[in-house]
């Protein structure tokens, strides 16, 4: 019960610090980490398709994080100056 409480608490804190999309994509990183853990600790080599899926998850997480680093639409609109004058 304590582990579940701590996990949910940290998940809520992460959502408050970033966004729900980033946190949910971060949770999906357990897929490539589990695959890596199986390979390193259990010596279970998975198929090429599993590795392709893990790479796609990593690429998706990277793309989402790169897209959210730039200024938001609201910040760009508020910094615009009226050039019609």
Secondary structure, 3 states (H helix, E strand, C coil): CHHHHHHHHHHHHHHHHCCHHHHHHHHCCHHHHHHHHHHHHCCCCCCHHHHHHHHHHHHHHHHHHHHHHCCCHHHHHHHCCCCCC
